[in-house]
Amino acid sequence: MRPDEKKEKFTIDDIRFGDIVVLRDTSELVFASGYMHAEYGSNWCDGYTLDSWEKLTLQRTNNPKYDIMQVIRNGKTIWKRKVTEMTLAEVCTQLGYDIKIVEEEE
């Protein structure tokens, strides 16, 4: 894949050495040596292996704030999760019934 080429279908197997992944919580991690690395202050720490994410959806099963939302390679976005914005009324119309939004427990 050329660096300027965006992929529509992207899986965990497409992540390469040096890729930057942006998580739903806006954290940025760098993939190298089999691990996602994060910078905390002046230190770098090893985070997670790629097995921490669902292979096809790039989602974390135990915490959606760590879902992969974007992948950057050589300074260019090669994949970005499509997000549909909807109002509560639009969601209710799509579902066919009313819903009430509640806060998640941590």
Beta strands, then each sheet from edge to edge (+ up, - down):
strand 1: 20-23
strand 2: 28-32
strand 3: 35-40
strand 4: 43-46
strand 5: 68-73
strand 6: 76-80
sheet 1: 4+ 3- 2+ 1- 5+ 6-
end
